[in-house]
Amino acid sequence: MKHFNNLILASKSPRRKKLLEQAGFEFEVKTIEFDEVFPKEMEASKVAEYLAIEKNKAHREAFQKETIITADTVVIFSDTILGKPKDKEEAKRILKILSGKIHMVMTGVCVSNEEKQVSFANLTEVKFHELTEEEIDHYVETAQPLDKAGSYGIQEWIGLIGVEWIKGSYFNVVGLPVDQVYHTLKEF
């Protein structure tokens, strides 16, 4: 396995950290506060990569000598971004919207060092079965949907019983297309 020196994951996501660890990366997690705002008129399909780039710029100022990975995941339904819910009621409302339908999960990634910066976005389609109100209530009450775009984690109970199919990278839906990150880092 190729080792990458001074690698930083600039993300508070425990899922991204776990994915990089499982792939054998040696890295540190370092983050600074970043306000995830984007222009209101921006196309939904451009937001994840835009936020990953902006996060990377902010971290580049703080960690100048390291190679930095930043990412942002958004759930898109009907050209609208379904972000992290504010509370359990909003999580239930979002899951009802996604029930029985296809939505997109897009993760934007930006990797940079002192010499260069590369960014990309990965898109995965996800189709949910029809979810009952009881299934949605059970998930929201027993899991932690509030820290997840679209109010769900595909690796959790709702993904096990609710996802009919996916087209694209499963790990992208978890929060990081690790294969693309690896191949991008190989070029550094």
C-alpha positions in Angstrom: 0.0 0.0 0.0 1.3 3.4 -1.0 1.8 5.8 1.9 1.1 9.5 1.7 3.0 11.8 3.9 1.5 14.4 6.1 -2.1 13.5 5.2 -4.9 15.3 6.9 -8.6 14.5 6.7 -10.3 17.8 7.4 -13.7 16.4 8.4 -15.6 15.7 11.6 -17.4 12.8 10.0 -16.7 9.5 11.8 -17.8 7.6 8.7 -15.1 9.3 6.5 -12.5 8.6 9.1 -13.5 4.9 9.3 -13.5 4.5 5.5 -10.0 5.9 5.2 -8.8 3.7 8.0 -10.3 0.6 6.4 -8.5 1.5 3.2 -5.2 1.5 5.0 -4.5 5.3 4.9 -2.3 6.8 7.6 -3.6 10.3 8.4 -4.6 12.7 11.1 -8.0 14.3 11.6 -7.7 18.1 11.9 -10.6 20.5 11.4 -11.3 24.2 11.8 -14.8 25.7 12.0 -16.3 26.2 8.5 -19.8 27.6 7.7 -21.3 25.5 5.0 -23.0 28.1 2.9 -23.3 28.3 -0.9 -24.9 30.7 -3.3 -28.6 30.2 -3.3 -28.8 30.3 -7.2 -26.2 27.5 -7.5 -27.4 24.3 -9.2 -27.9 21.5 -6.7 -25.4 19.3 -8.6 -22.6 21.8 -8.1 -23.0 22.4 -4.3 -21.0 19.4 -2.9 -17.9 20.1 -4.9 -18.1 23.8 -4.3 -18.3 23.2 -0.5 -15.4 20.7 -0.6 -13.3 23.3 -2.4 -14.2 26.1 0.0 -13.5 23.9 3.0 -10.1 23.0 1.5 -9.2 26.7 1.0 -10.0 27.4 4.6 -8.0 24.4 5.8 -5.1 25.2 3.5 -4.5 28.5 5.3 -4.3 26.6 8.6 -2.3 23.6 7.5 0.1 24.8 4.8 2.6 21.9 4.6 0.2 18.9 4.6 -1.9 17.2 2.0 -5.5 17.9 2.8 -8.7 16.0 2.0 -12.0 17.8 2.4 -15.4 16.5 1.4 -19.1 17.4 1.5 -22.1 15.1 0.8 -25.5 16.2 -0.2 -28.7 14.4 -1.0 -30.6 15.8 -4.0 -34.2 15.1 -4.7 -36.1 16.9 -7.5 -33.3 19.4 -7.9 -33.5 20.3 -4.2 -30.8 19.7 -1.6 -32.0 17.7 1.4 -29.5 18.6 4.1 -29.0 17.5 7.6 -32.3 17.8 9.5 -32.7 20.3 12.3 -34.7 17.9 14.4 -36.5 14.5 14.5 -39.7 15.8 12.9 -37.7 17.2 9.9 -35.8 13.9 9.6 -39.2 12.0 9.4 -40.5 14.5 6.9 -37.4 14.0 4.7 -37.6 10.2 4.9 -41.2 10.4 3.8 -40.2 12.4 0.8 -37.6 9.8 -0.2 -39.8 6.8 0.5 -40.5 4.8 -2.7 -38.5 7.2 -4.9 -35.1 7.7 -6.5 -32.7 10.4 -5.2 -29.1 11.3 -5.8 -26.3 11.3 -3.3 -23.4 13.5 -4.4 -20.1 13.8 -2.6 -17.7 16.5 -3.5 -14.0 16.0 -2.7 -11.0 18.3 -2.8 -7.4 17.2 -2.3 -4.6 19.7 -2.1 -1.0 20.2 -1.1 1.4 23.1 -1.5 1.7 22.6 -5.2 -1.7 21.6 -6.5 -5.4 21.1 -5.9 -7.7 18.5 -7.5 -11.5 18.4 -7.0 -14.3 16.1 -8.2 -17.8 15.1 -7.5 -19.2 11.5 -7.3 -22.8 10.8 -8.0 -24.8 7.8 -6.8 -28.5 7.1 -7.5 -30.4 5.5 -4.6 -34.0 4.0 -4.7 -35.9 3.4 -1.5 -38.7 0.9 -1.1 -41.9 2.4 0.2 -41.2 3.0 3.9 -44.0 2.7 6.4 -44.5 5.4 9.1 -43.6 2.8 11.7 -40.3 2.0 9.9 -39.5 5.7 9.6 -40.4 6.4 13.3 -38.3 3.4 14.4 -35.2 4.5 12.5 -35.4 8.2 13.6 -35.9 7.1 17.3 -33.1 4.5 17.3 -30.4 6.0 15.0 -28.8 9.3 14.6 -30.2 10.9 11.5 -29.5 14.5 12.6 -25.9 14.4 11.5 -26.6 13.0 8.0 -27.5 14.6 4.7 -30.9 13.3 3.7 -31.6 12.1 7.3 -30.2 8.6 6.8 -27.1 6.5 6.8 -27.1 3.7 4.1 -24.9 1.6 6.4 -27.6 1.7 9.2 -30.9 -0.2 9.7 -32.8 2.0 7.3 -30.3 1.2 4.5 -30.5 -2.5 5.3 -34.3 -2.7 5.0 -35.1 0.3 2.9 -32.7 0.6 0.0 -34.1 -1.2 -3.0 -31.1 -0.5 -5.2 -28.2 1.8 -5.8 -26.4 2.8 -9.0 -22.9 4.0 -8.4 -20.5 3.9 -5.4 -21.9 2.6 -2.1 -19.0 4.3 -0.3 -20.0 7.6 -1.9 -23.4 7.3 -0.1 -21.6 6.5 3.2 -19.7 9.8 2.7 -16.5 9.3 0.7 -15.7 7.7 -2.7 -12.5 6.2 -1.3 -11.5 4.7 -4.7 -11.4 8.1 -6.3 -9.6 9.6 -3.3 -6.9 6.9 -3.5 -6.3 7.3 -7.2 -6.3 11.1 -6.9 -3.6 10.8 -4.1 -1.5 8.5 -6.2 -1.1 11.5 -8.6 0.3 13.7 -5.9 
